[in-house]
Amino acid sequence: MKALDLYKKLPRANCGRCSLKACMPFAISVIKGDTDISECPLLPPEEIDILRPSLGGGDWREELILKLSEEIKSLDLAEIAPGIGAEMSGDQLRLICFGREFFISPDGAITTEGGRMTPWIRILILHYIRTAGSAPLTGRWASYSELRAGMVKYSSFARECEEPLLGLFNADFQKSAAVLQSMGAAQAGGFPTRDAWVIYLLPKVPVALLYWQEEEEFPSRLKVLFDSTADQYLDVESIMFLVEGLVKNIQMRIS
């Protein structure tokens, strides 16, 4: 299916509630495989199920989910749970991600109450479980470039994560801060700026957002920091994926 074909099947309301803000760029992003079709808030689930098989761009995600699910089957969820900050609910693993409750069964299937579950969040959760980190948090904050292999990926992280977050805060500081706090972020002290928040995107992956407002000759800037153990719970590509998810969540809730 081409982007124009998908566009014709969308509501075409340009409601601004997805991260792309309009239907045509959304259609292009879906066909490229950068955005999942379920992120359209106006498409009913049954229409998504009809459209999904014809969207070639998402195939790799489903293949990865199947591969990760197979790997989960060989793990003892009860043994892993304490280390990753999860708990058992019957034979399922209960995990909080982006403030939402997810249940993972021994076969790798994931369920949640309320809200849609996109492939990217399923991949992220399965990666987190498969890595099975257990290191105690140090409380020492590190930049993305300080994480293992982070230096190589830092330019991409800055472009895909820090710059979009800075744009959101510059455009509407009050609303961005309110949305962040509604997702469970808490204002934090001890940082070299008064505007700092800490949010647990996963139970053992706290993220600190530091924002400096524009002052006279100093431009505004934003920095994302992680507990120094973050790379023991996710690889740096998944960590970037995680913060991109934060960007999308803020964008969608601001709209």
Contacts in CASP RR format, 6 or more apart in sequence:
PFRMAT RR
TARGET T0000
AUTHOR 0000-0000-0000
METHOD contacts of the structure
MODEL  1
MKALDLYKKLPRANCGRCSLKACMPFAISVIKGDTDISECPLLPPEEIDI
LRPSLGGGDWREELILKLSEEIKSLDLAEIAPGIGAEMSGDQLRLICFGR
EFFISPDGAITTEGGRMTPWIRILILHYIRTAGSAPLTGRWASYSELRAG
MVKYSSFARECEEPLLGLFNADFQKSAAVLQSMGAAQAGGFPTRDAWVIY
LLPKVPVALLYWQEEEEFPSRLKVLFDSTADQYLDVESIMFLVEGLVKNI
QMRIS
1 31 0 8 1.000
1 54 0 8 1.000
1 55 0 8 1.000
1 56 0 8 1.000
2 31 0 8 1.000
3 24 0 8 1.000
3 27 0 8 1.000
3 28 0 8 1.000
3 30 0 8 1.000
3 31 0 8 1.000
4 27 0 8 1.000
6 27 0 8 1.000
6 30 0 8 1.000
6 31 0 8 1.000
6 51 0 8 1.000
6 55 0 8 1.000
7 23 0 8 1.000
7 24 0 8 1.000
7 27 0 8 1.000
9 47 0 8 1.000
9 51 0 8 1.000
10 23 0 8 1.000
10 26 0 8 1.000
10 27 0 8 1.000
10 40 0 8 1.000
10 42 0 8 1.000
10 43 0 8 1.000
11 23 0 8 1.000
11 40 0 8 1.000
11 42 0 8 1.000
11 43 0 8 1.000
12 23 0 8 1.000
13 23 0 8 1.000
13 42 0 8 1.000
14 21 0 8 1.000
14 22 0 8 1.000
14 23 0 8 1.000
15 41 0 8 1.000
15 42 0 8 1.000
15 255 0 8 1.000
16 22 0 8 1.000
16 255 0 8 1.000
17 41 0 8 1.000
17 42 0 8 1.000
17 252 0 8 1.000
17 255 0 8 1.000
18 26 0 8 1.000
18 35 0 8 1.000
18 39 0 8 1.000
18 40 0 8 1.000
18 41 0 8 1.000
18 252 0 8 1.000
18 255 0 8 1.000
19 35 0 8 1.000
19 39 0 8 1.000
19 247 0 8 1.000
19 248 0 8 1.000
19 251 0 8 1.000
19 252 0 8 1.000
20 26 0 8 1.000
20 29 0 8 1.000
20 35 0 8 1.000
21 255 0 8 1.000
26 35 0 8 1.000
26 39 0 8 1.000
26 40 0 8 1.000
29 35 0 8 1.000
30 36 0 8 1.000
30 37 0 8 1.000
30 55 0 8 1.000
30 57 0 8 1.000
31 55 0 8 1.000
31 56 0 8 1.000
31 57 0 8 1.000
32 57 0 8 1.000
33 55 0 8 1.000
33 56 0 8 1.000
33 57 0 8 1.000
33 58 0 8 1.000
33 61 0 8 1.000
36 58 0 8 1.000
36 61 0 8 1.000
36 118 0 8 1.000
36 119 0 8 1.000
36 120 0 8 1.000
37 43 0 8 1.000
37 48 0 8 1.000
37 51 0 8 1.000
37 52 0 8 1.000
37 55 0 8 1.000
38 48 0 8 1.000
38 116 0 8 1.000
38 117 0 8 1.000
38 118 0 8 1.000
38 119 0 8 1.000
39 116 0 8 1.000
39 118 0 8 1.000
39 248 0 8 1.000
39 252 0 8 1.000
40 48 0 8 1.000
41 252 0 8 1.000
43 51 0 8 1.000
45 116 0 8 1.000
58 119 0 8 1.000
61 119 0 8 1.000
61 120 0 8 1.000
61 123 0 8 1.000
62 119 0 8 1.000
64 123 0 8 1.000
65 119 0 8 1.000
65 122 0 8 1.000
65 123 0 8 1.000
65 126 0 8 1.000
68 108 0 8 1.000
68 123 0 8 1.000
68 126 0 8 1.000
68 127 0 8 1.000
68 130 0 8 1.000
69 107 0 8 1.000
69 108 0 8 1.000
69 109 0 8 1.000
69 126 0 8 1.000
71 126 0 8 1.000
71 130 0 8 1.000
72 104 0 8 1.000
72 106 0 8 1.000
72 107 0 8 1.000
72 108 0 8 1.000
72 126 0 8 1.000
72 129 0 8 1.000
72 130 0 8 1.000
73 106 0 8 1.000
73 107 0 8 1.000
73 108 0 8 1.000
75 129 0 8 1.000
75 130 0 8 1.000
75 132 0 8 1.000
77 88 0 8 1.000
77 91 0 8 1.000
77 92 0 8 1.000
77 93 0 8 1.000
77 104 0 8 1.000
77 106 0 8 1.000
77 129 0 8 1.000
78 88 0 8 1.000
80 86 0 8 1.000
80 93 0 8 1.000
80 129 0 8 1.000
80 132 0 8 1.000
81 87 0 8 1.000
81 88 0 8 1.000
81 93 0 8 1.000
82 134 0 8 1.000
83 132 0 8 1.000
83 133 0 8 1.000
83 134 0 8 1.000
83 204 0 8 1.000
84 95 0 8 1.000
84 128 0 8 1.000
84 129 0 8 1.000
84 132 0 8 1.000
84 133 0 8 1.000
84 134 0 8 1.000
84 202 0 8 1.000
84 203 0 8 1.000
84 204 0 8 1.000
84 233 0 8 1.000
85 95 0 8 1.000
85 203 0 8 1.000
85 204 0 8 1.000
86 93 0 8 1.000
86 94 0 8 1.000
86 95 0 8 1.000
86 129 0 8 1.000
86 203 0 8 1.000
87 93 0 8 1.000
87 94 0 8 1.000
88 94 0 8 1.000
89 103 0 8 1.000
91 105 0 8 1.000
91 106 0 8 1.000
92 103 0 8 1.000
92 104 0 8 1.000
92 105 0 8 1.000
92 106 0 8 1.000
93 103 0 8 1.000
93 104 0 8 1.000
93 105 0 8 1.000
93 129 0 8 1.000
94 101 0 8 1.000
94 102 0 8 1.000
94 103 0 8 1.000
95 101 0 8 1.000
95 102 0 8 1.000
95 103 0 8 1.000
95 104 0 8 1.000
95 125 0 8 1.000
95 128 0 8 1.000
95 129 0 8 1.000
95 202 0 8 1.000
95 203 0 8 1.000
96 102 0 8 1.000
96 200 0 8 1.000
96 202 0 8 1.000
96 203 0 8 1.000
97 121 0 8 1.000
97 124 0 8 1.000
97 125 0 8 1.000
97 128 0 8 1.000
97 201 0 8 1.000
97 202 0 8 1.000
98 121 0 8 1.000
98 183 0 8 1.000
98 201 0 8 1.000
98 245 0 8 1.000
98 246 0 8 1.000
98 249 0 8 1.000
99 183 0 8 1.000
99 184 0 8 1.000
100 112 0 8 1.000
100 115 0 8 1.000
101 112 0 8 1.000
101 113 0 8 1.000
102 110 0 8 1.000
102 111 0 8 1.000
102 112 0 8 1.000
102 117 0 8 1.000
102 125 0 8 1.000
103 110 0 8 1.000
103 111 0 8 1.000
103 112 0 8 1.000
104 110 0 8 1.000
104 125 0 8 1.000
104 126 0 8 1.000
104 129 0 8 1.000
105 111 0 8 1.000
108 126 0 8 1.000
110 117 0 8 1.000
110 122 0 8 1.000
110 125 0 8 1.000
110 126 0 8 1.000
111 117 0 8 1.000
120 241 0 8 1.000
120 245 0 8 1.000
123 241 0 8 1.000
124 202 0 8 1.000
124 234 0 8 1.000
124 238 0 8 1.000
124 241 0 8 1.000
124 242 0 8 1.000
127 234 0 8 1.000
127 235 0 8 1.000
127 238 0 8 1.000
128 202 0 8 1.000
128 205 0 8 1.000
128 233 0 8 1.000
128 234 0 8 1.000
128 238 0 8 1.000
131 232 0 8 1.000
131 233 0 8 1.000
131 234 0 8 1.000
131 235 0 8 1.000
133 204 0 8 1.000
133 232 0 8 1.000
133 233 0 8 1.000
135 229 0 8 1.000
135 232 0 8 1.000
135 233 0 8 1.000
136 229 0 8 1.000
137 204 0 8 1.000
137 206 0 8 1.000
137 227 0 8 1.000
137 229 0 8 1.000
138 227 0 8 1.000
138 228 0 8 1.000
138 229 0 8 1.000
139 227 0 8 1.000
139 228 0 8 1.000
140 227 0 8 1.000
140 228 0 8 1.000
141 208 0 8 1.000
141 225 0 8 1.000
141 226 0 8 1.000
141 227 0 8 1.000
141 228 0 8 1.000
142 225 0 8 1.000
142 226 0 8 1.000
142 227 0 8 1.000
142 228 0 8 1.000
142 230 0 8 1.000
143 154 0 8 1.000
143 223 0 8 1.000
143 224 0 8 1.000
143 225 0 8 1.000
143 226 0 8 1.000
144 150 0 8 1.000
144 153 0 8 1.000
144 154 0 8 1.000
144 157 0 8 1.000
144 161 0 8 1.000
144 224 0 8 1.000
144 226 0 8 1.000
144 236 0 8 1.000
144 239 0 8 1.000
144 240 0 8 1.000
145 151 0 8 1.000
145 154 0 8 1.000
146 228 0 8 1.000
147 226 0 8 1.000
147 230 0 8 1.000
147 231 0 8 1.000
147 236 0 8 1.000
147 239 0 8 1.000
148 231 0 8 1.000
148 236 0 8 1.000
149 231 0 8 1.000
149 235 0 8 1.000
149 236 0 8 1.000
150 157 0 8 1.000
150 231 0 8 1.000
150 236 0 8 1.000
153 236 0 8 1.000
153 237 0 8 1.000
153 240 0 8 1.000
156 240 0 8 1.000
157 224 0 8 1.000
157 236 0 8 1.000
157 240 0 8 1.000
157 243 0 8 1.000
160 240 0 8 1.000
160 244 0 8 1.000
160 247 0 8 1.000
161 224 0 8 1.000
161 240 0 8 1.000
161 243 0 8 1.000
161 244 0 8 1.000
161 246 0 8 1.000
161 247 0 8 1.000
162 222 0 8 1.000
162 223 0 8 1.000
162 224 0 8 1.000
164 247 0 8 1.000
164 251 0 8 1.000
165 209 0 8 1.000
165 222 0 8 1.000
165 224 0 8 1.000
165 246 0 8 1.000
165 247 0 8 1.000
165 250 0 8 1.000
166 211 0 8 1.000
166 220 0 8 1.000
166 221 0 8 1.000
166 222 0 8 1.000
167 222 0 8 1.000
168 176 0 8 1.000
168 247 0 8 1.000
168 250 0 8 1.000
168 251 0 8 1.000
168 254 0 8 1.000
169 176 0 8 1.000
169 177 0 8 1.000
169 211 0 8 1.000
169 220 0 8 1.000
169 222 0 8 1.000
170 214 0 8 1.000
170 220 0 8 1.000
172 254 0 8 1.000
173 195 0 8 1.000
173 211 0 8 1.000
173 213 0 8 1.000
175 254 0 8 1.000
176 250 0 8 1.000
176 254 0 8 1.000
177 195 0 8 1.000
177 197 0 8 1.000
179 249 0 8 1.000
179 250 0 8 1.000
179 253 0 8 1.000
179 254 0 8 1.000
180 197 0 8 1.000
180 199 0 8 1.000
180 209 0 8 1.000
180 250 0 8 1.000
181 187 0 8 1.000
181 197 0 8 1.000
182 253 0 8 1.000
183 199 0 8 1.000
183 249 0 8 1.000
183 250 0 8 1.000
183 253 0 8 1.000
184 199 0 8 1.000
184 200 0 8 1.000
185 197 0 8 1.000
185 198 0 8 1.000
185 199 0 8 1.000
185 209 0 8 1.000
186 197 0 8 1.000
186 198 0 8 1.000
186 199 0 8 1.000
187 196 0 8 1.000
187 197 0 8 1.000
188 196 0 8 1.000
188 197 0 8 1.000
188 198 0 8 1.000
188 208 0 8 1.000
189 196 0 8 1.000
190 196 0 8 1.000
191 208 0 8 1.000
191 210 0 8 1.000
192 210 0 8 1.000
193 210 0 8 1.000
193 211 0 8 1.000
193 212 0 8 1.000
195 210 0 8 1.000
195 211 0 8 1.000
195 212 0 8 1.000
195 213 0 8 1.000
196 208 0 8 1.000
196 209 0 8 1.000
196 210 0 8 1.000
196 211 0 8 1.000
197 208 0 8 1.000
197 209 0 8 1.000
198 206 0 8 1.000
198 207 0 8 1.000
198 208 0 8 1.000
198 209 0 8 1.000
199 206 0 8 1.000
199 207 0 8 1.000
199 209 0 8 1.000
199 246 0 8 1.000
200 206 0 8 1.000
200 207 0 8 1.000
201 207 0 8 1.000
201 242 0 8 1.000
201 243 0 8 1.000
201 246 0 8 1.000
202 233 0 8 1.000
202 234 0 8 1.000
202 242 0 8 1.000
204 229 0 8 1.000
204 233 0 8 1.000
205 226 0 8 1.000
205 227 0 8 1.000
205 230 0 8 1.000
205 233 0 8 1.000
205 234 0 8 1.000
205 239 0 8 1.000
205 242 0 8 1.000
206 226 0 8 1.000
206 227 0 8 1.000
207 224 0 8 1.000
207 225 0 8 1.000
207 226 0 8 1.000
207 242 0 8 1.000
207 243 0 8 1.000
207 246 0 8 1.000
208 224 0 8 1.000
208 225 0 8 1.000
208 226 0 8 1.000
209 222 0 8 1.000
209 223 0 8 1.000
209 224 0 8 1.000
209 225 0 8 1.000
210 222 0 8 1.000
210 223 0 8 1.000
210 224 0 8 1.000
210 225 0 8 1.000
211 220 0 8 1.000
211 221 0 8 1.000
211 222 0 8 1.000
212 218 0 8 1.000
212 220 0 8 1.000
212 221 0 8 1.000
212 222 0 8 1.000
213 220 0 8 1.000
214 220 0 8 1.000
224 243 0 8 1.000
226 239 0 8 1.000
230 239 0 8 1.000
231 239 0 8 1.000
234 242 0 8 1.000
END
